[in-house]
Amino acid sequence: MLTIKDRSLIFMGDFFLLFVIFIVESFAYGLNWIVLIIIAVPLMGISISGLLRLRSLLINSREFGTEKREIKSIDDRTNLYVIYMMTFISLLPLFLGKNWLIQSIAFFILMFIIYSIYINSDLLFYNPVLGLLGYKYYKVTTPDGSEIFIIASKDKKIRINEMITLFMVTDYLFFYL
């Protein structure tokens, strides 16, 4: 199971593309170098650490316990990567303007609110980088009626009434690699 530190790192990794946009916008609008050093560089570093942790989870998923599950229904949630990207677009206005201190405070408040919602939900793993790498995200129902989420590599297909071996990440999230 994932610790709160792991979940927090993965959350920050979800925003990697946003932080890239932040740095590009900083150059485009001539933001203060101090802002880049104090805010953007640490955020980018933490975000990269989160992506590396997620990569480590994917690579070492065989260390997790495995479970065989039969699939009764499948709901492909991969398109939610696009919705997740909309979160980025909604935060972009915080990067434009001249009062970097107020914008930074507003940004951190919004990030805290998003963190509070995402940290204990399936939304934590809607990482747009996974979508760009071709991973699929499914919500499936098992014969006992429980719903679980599966992150599947691009070469894995999930079919109804199929018994598959999954690697448990959390109580409700599994990798199918």
ABEGO torsion letter per residue (X at the ends): XBBAAAAAAAAAAAAAAAAAAAAAAAAAAGBBAAAAAAAAAAAAAAAAAAAAAAAAAAAAAAABBBBBBBBABBBBAAAAAAAAAAAAAAAAAAABEABAAAAAAAAAAAAAAAAAAAAABAAAABBAAAAAAGBBBBBBBBAAGBBBBBBBBAABBBBBGBBBBBBBABAABBBBX
